[in-house]
Amino acid sequence: MSGMNSIGITMGDPAGIGPEVICKAIAGMTPEEKAATLVIGDPVFMERANRLVGANIVFAANDLLPFPDGAVRFLAVDAPNRDAILPGILSPDAGEAAYRCVKRGVELAQSGAIDVLVTASLNKAALRAAGYPYNGHAGLLAHFTGEKQSYAVLACPQMTVIHVSTHVSLAKAADACRIDAILRTIRAGQAHMQSTGIENPRIAVAGLNPHCGEGGLYGSEDDDYVVPAVAQARAEGLDVTGPVPGDVVFMQAVDGKYDIVVAQFHDQGHIPAKLIGRHETVNITAGIPILRTSVDHGTAFDIAWKGIADPQNMIAAIAMARTMRPIKK
């Protein structure tokens, strides 16, 4: 496989578009890429999607010997009550199926059987209906790896962003802007960029307040928390600049001044990354002991199982996974 990363792709919620975009993405792979790919999912739904989109993929059991030329390795994780899982309908059975696939995928990544885990979308409400009170993939990955803290990274060809806080209210995001949290995020951003081959990344830390507080006129958080965190990171030898006003830092990153931006809250980082990168923006989880990329869209129940889902974001997530440096065990 010429050193190509091996990837495992989880099916996601079988009531959504995951199986379809996986099959469409695989259909465009080279034989070498197919040989370095393992799909983790329910065989009934994956074969159904295969037929739906006319991908003509040959799925073969992962441990089959001899392994057929041109086939894609497959690890069966059966969904419960398959007949009760309907296209585009929120279901606890579908949530359970998605949970099982991620669990198995993490185990494979932890054991070194795959280099990078790529996840299709799951539905948070379906996951909770199945009895798992986690905030989607981030919560599941933290649970399965034993890591209490993980970080959301959005990456596209133009820029990369890591977030101090994500799925919390704006008021709580302001409370999360503290020295330790910012410093940990800077370190996680450094480690992530190193996994992509940039040993000494140029890191910018966005300010929380307009104009970084304008000397306290619009709030003191930038002076009280961001400035000390940046100073500590610099003392550790990291190439960090900040705080940089949020209305200019992303433009500067796109222009090539920075390799990664530390955003203080969800929308501060998500809006520019999705606007600039569009379908090429990939979701990555940093701070956990495995490498993981993901599509940056939901289950799209409204178009599920109609054969019209765009696989471009899955293709981008797979392409990113192929380039990342495997974590040394």
Stockholm file with secondary structure:
# STOCKHOLM 1.0

chainA/1-329         MSGMNSIGITMGDPAGIGPEVICKAIAGMTPEEKAATLVIGDPVFMERANRLVGANIVFAANDLLPFPDGAVRFLAVDAPNRDAILPGILSPDAGEAAYRCVKRGVELAQSGAIDVLVTASLNKAALRAAGYPYNGHAGLLAHFTGEKQSYAVLACPQMTVIHVSTHVSLAKAADACRIDAILRTIRAGQAHMQSTGIENPRIAVAGLNPHCGEGGLYGSEDDDYVVPAVAQARAEGLDVTGPVPGDVVFMQAVDGKYDIVVAQFHDQGHIPAKLIGRHETVNITAGIPILRTSVDHGTAFDIAWKGIADPQNMIAAIAMARTMRPIKK
#=GR chainA/1-329 SS CTTCCCEEEECCCTTTTHHHHHHHHHHTCCHHHHHTEEEEECHHHHHHHHHHHTCCCCEEETTCSSCCTTCEEEEECCCTTGGGCCTTCCCHHHHHHHHHHHHHHHHHHHHTSCSEEEECCCCHHHHHHTTCCCCTHHHHHHHHHTCSCCEEEEEETTEEEEESCCSSCHHHHHHHCCHHHHHHHHHHHHHHHHHTTCSSCEEEEECSSGGGGTTBTTBSHIIIIIHHHHHHHHHTTCEEEEEECHHHHHHHHHTTSCSEEEESSHHHHHHHHHHHHGGGCEEEEESSSSEEEECSSCCCGGGTTTTCCCCHHHHHHHHHHHHSCCCCC
#=GC SS_cons         CTTCCCEEEECCCTTTTHHHHHHHHHHTCCHHHHHTEEEEECHHHHHHHHHHHTCCCCEEETTCSSCCTTCEEEEECCCTTGGGCCTTCCCHHHHHHHHHHHHHHHHHHHHTSCSEEEECCCCHHHHHHTTCCCCTHHHHHHHHHTCSCCEEEEEETTEEEEESCCSSCHHHHHHHCCHHHHHHHHHHHHHHHHHTTCSSCEEEEECSSGGGGTTBTTBSHIIIIIHHHHHHHHHTTCEEEEEECHHHHHHHHHTTSCSEEEESSHHHHHHHHHHHHGGGCEEEEESSSSEEEECSSCCCGGGTTTTCCCCHHHHHHHHHHHHSCCCCC
//
